[in-house]
Amino acid sequence: NTLGFQLHPQHISSLSLLFFQIHIIDFDDENNIINKNVLLHQAGEIWHIGASPADKAVLTTCYNKSESHCSRAASPPDWSSSDATRTDAGNLSSKLSVLSVFVLWEPMGDGKRVISLADNNALLWDLQESSTQATVSSTATLEGKGQLKFTAGKWSPHHNCSQLATANDTAIRGWDLRTMSQIYCIENAHGQLVRDLDFNPNRQYYLASCGDDCKVKFWDVRNVQEPVKTLEEHSHWWVDPEGLDRGGLWSGFPRVLAAS
């Protein structure tokens, strides 16, 4: 069973002064052994990693390059092979002149749709069968005063995967991907920068958020005036709220894995 870490680059990749790496961690539950394969990522410093829900051999990386920023799909032939090497399977930002910070795979899909968050634009991409070509099918733009920029996003697994939640600065917004229009907005959701979001896998209307204000908040997107619950146990900013499909901390998010 390959461990599907895709919370942040540090959980699946390591950095060095000479080169950048992607570490593929595989757990052999029969022998209780953890195996690791290392792929070189020579394109640049990795900012974000996303794993295809349909093909375990395909992932995306958003990376920093000296002359440009782009997101790329990588397709090694076999994670379990010690000779596995990184192979470029496509470049989403060859048609973009903006910074792509996140690439989100359709959570319940067949691996043919992704969303990239680039500055103040959310772009919905259709991947071809071979995943070597991609076309933008629709876009949404974050509008308002100042230079607004997406800082986080999560594709909801509910409502036939037709909704997206994004964060910019201290605000959280919901989008209908069928019309690429905004459906809710939580202004000042956190006292400082919102760092990440996650949907409850069991309850279709519940969303978790974390931020630099050292808090995790749980929201019912049908009524966003106040959070349903707030956790304030950390004394440091939160990186990831990850809803787990077990247990009993809260009826909306049974258990939460958080990193700070």
C-alpha positions in Angstrom: 0.0 0.0 0.0 1.6 3.3 -1.1 1.2 6.0 1.5 -0.6 8.9 -0.2 1.0 11.9 1.4 0.1 15.0 -0.5 -0.4 17.5 2.3 2.7 19.6 1.6 6.0 19.0 -0.2 7.9 18.3 3.1 5.8 15.2 3.7 6.8 13.5 0.4 9.9 15.2 -0.7 13.2 16.5 0.7 15.3 19.4 -0.3 19.1 19.8 -0.7 21.4 22.5 -1.8 22.4 20.4 -4.9 19.1 18.9 -6.0 15.4 18.4 -5.2 13.9 15.0 -4.6 10.5 13.3 -4.4 10.4 10.4 -1.9 7.8 7.7 -2.6 7.0 5.8 0.6 5.5 2.3 0.3 4.3 0.3 3.4 4.4 -3.5 3.2 1.7 -4.4 5.7 2.4 -8.1 5.5 6.0 -7.8 6.5 5.7 -4.5 8.4 8.4 -2.9 6.2 8.5 0.7 4.9 10.2 1.0 1.5 11.3 4.3 -0.1 12.1 5.2 -3.7 13.7 8.6 -4.5 13.1 10.5 -7.7 15.2 13.5 -8.7 13.2 16.7 -9.4 15.7 18.7 -11.4 13.1 21.3 -12.6 13.3 23.2 -9.4 12.2 23.6 -5.8 8.9 21.8 -5.1 6.1 23.9 -3.7 3.1 21.5 -3.9 2.5 17.9 -4.7 -0.8 16.2 -5.7 -1.5 12.6 -6.4 -3.9 11.3 -9.1 -6.8 9.5 -7.5 -7.1 7.2 -10.6 -3.5 6.3 -11.4 -0.9 5.8 -8.6 1.9 6.3 -11.0 0.9 9.9 -11.8 1.4 13.0 -9.7 1.7 16.7 -10.1 4.3 19.1 -8.8 4.3 22.8 -8.6 7.8 24.1 -8.5 9.9 27.2 -8.5 12.1 27.7 -11.5 14.6 30.6 -11.9 12.9 32.1 -15.0 9.3 30.9 -14.6 6.9 29.0 -12.3 5.0 26.1 -13.6 3.2 22.9 -12.7 4.0 19.6 -14.2 2.7 16.0 -14.1 5.3 13.3 -13.5 4.7 9.7 -14.4 7.3 7.2 -13.2 6.9 3.7 -14.7 6.6 1.8 -11.4 6.9 3.2 -7.8 8.0 -0.2 -6.5 10.9 -0.4 -8.9 14.3 0.6 -7.6 15.1 1.9 -11.1 12.0 4.2 -11.2 12.8 7.5 -12.7 10.9 10.8 -13.1 9.3 11.2 -16.5 7.5 14.4 -17.6 4.0 13.7 -18.7 2.8 17.2 -19.3 3.1 20.8 -18.5 0.0 22.7 -17.5 1.6 26.1 -17.4 3.1 26.1 -20.9 0.1 28.2 -21.8 0.2 30.3 -18.7 2.1 33.4 -17.8 1.0 33.3 -14.2 2.2 31.6 -11.1 0.6 28.2 -10.4 0.8 27.4 -6.6 -1.6 24.4 -6.3 -2.8 21.7 -8.6 -5.9 19.9 -7.3 -7.1 16.5 -8.8 -10.8 15.8 -9.1 -11.2 13.7 -5.9 -13.6 11.1 -7.2 -12.7 11.3 -10.9 -10.9 9.3 -13.5 -7.8 11.4 -13.4 -8.8 13.5 -16.4 -9.6 16.8 -14.6 -7.5 19.0 -12.5 -7.7 22.6 -11.1 -4.7 24.9 -10.9 -4.7 28.0 -8.7 -2.6 30.6 -10.3 -2.4 34.1 -8.7 -6.1 35.2 -8.7 -7.3 32.6 -11.3 -8.7 29.2 -10.8 -8.4 27.1 -14.0 -10.2 23.9 -14.7 -8.2 21.6 -17.0 -9.2 18.7 -19.1 -6.4 16.1 -19.5 -6.2 14.0 -22.7 -6.1 10.2 -22.5 -2.3 10.2 -22.4 -2.1 13.1 -19.9 0.5 14.7 -22.2 -1.9 17.4 -23.3 -4.3 19.7 -21.4 -6.8 22.3 -22.3 -8.5 24.9 -20.1 -12.3 24.2 -20.1 -13.3 27.1 -17.7 -11.9 29.7 -15.4 -12.8 31.8 -12.4 -11.3 35.0 -11.3 -10.8 36.3 -7.8 -12.0 39.9 -7.8 -11.8 42.7 -5.3 -9.6 45.5 -4.0 -5.9 45.1 -4.1 -3.8 42.3 -5.6 -5.8 39.3 -4.4 -4.1 35.9 -4.7 -5.2 32.3 -3.9 -3.3 30.8 -1.0 -5.0 27.4 -0.7 -7.8 25.3 -2.2 -9.7 22.1 -1.8 -11.9 20.2 -4.3 -15.0 18.9 -2.6 -15.6 15.1 -3.0 -19.4 15.8 -2.6 -22.1 17.2 -5.0 -20.7 15.2 -7.9 -17.4 17.1 -7.4 -19.0 20.3 -8.5 -17.7 22.6 -5.7 -14.3 24.1 -4.8 -13.2 25.9 -1.7 -10.4 28.4 -1.8 -8.6 30.7 0.6 -7.1 34.1 0.0 -5.6 36.0 2.8 -8.1 35.7 5.7 -11.1 34.8 3.6 -12.6 31.5 2.4 -14.7 31.3 -0.7 -16.8 28.5 -2.3 -17.2 28.1 -6.0 -19.7 26.2 -8.3 -17.5 24.6 -10.9 -20.4 24.2 -13.3 -20.8 28.0 -13.6 -17.4 29.0 -12.1 -19.3 31.4 -9.9 -18.9 32.2 -6.2 -21.6 30.5 -4.0 -20.4 31.6 -0.5 -17.8 33.8 1.2 -16.5 33.7 4.7 -14.8 37.1 5.2 -12.2 37.2 8.1 -12.5 33.4 8.6 -9.3 33.6 10.5 -7.5 36.5 12.2 -4.4 35.9 10.0 -3.6 34.1 6.8 -5.6 30.9 6.0 -3.1 28.2 5.3 -5.2 25.2 4.3 -8.7 23.7 3.9 -10.2 20.2 4.0 -13.7 18.8 3.5 -15.3 16.3 5.7 -15.4 13.0 3.8 -18.6 12.0 5.5 -20.6 15.2 5.9 -21.1 17.1 2.6 -21.5 20.6 4.1 -18.6 20.6 6.6 -15.3 22.2 6.0 -12.2 22.7 8.2 -9.7 25.5 7.9 -6.4 26.4 9.6 -4.4 29.5 9.8 -1.6 31.6 11.2 -3.8 32.6 14.1 -3.0 29.2 15.6 -6.6 28.0 15.2 -8.5 25.3 13.4 -12.1 26.1 12.6 -15.0 23.9 11.4 -17.7 25.4 9.1 -21.1 24.5 7.9 -21.1 26.1 4.5 -24.9 26.4 4.5 -24.5 29.0 7.3 -21.1 30.7 7.4 -21.8 33.4 9.9 -20.0 31.6 12.7 -17.8 28.5 12.8 -19.4 25.3 14.2 -16.3 24.6 16.3 -12.9 26.2 17.0 -9.7 24.4 18.2 -7.1 26.7 19.9 -4.8 24.1 21.4 -1.7 25.0 19.3 0.6 27.8 20.1 2.0 27.9 16.6 0.4 28.4 13.2 -1.3 25.4 11.7 -0.2 23.8 8.4 -2.8 21.1 7.6 -6.2 20.1 8.9 -6.7 16.6 7.5 -10.1 15.0 8.1 -9.8 11.2 8.9 -12.7 8.8 8.2 -12.8 7.3 11.7 -13.2 7.9 15.4 -15.2 10.4 17.4 -13.8 13.9 18.2 -16.6 15.7 16.5 -19.7 14.5 14.6 -18.6 16.5 11.6 -14.9 15.7 11.5 -14.6 12.4 13.5 -10.8 12.9 13.9 -8.4 15.5 12.7 -4.8 15.2 11.9 -3.0 18.5 12.1 0.5 19.7 11.6 2.1 22.9 12.7 
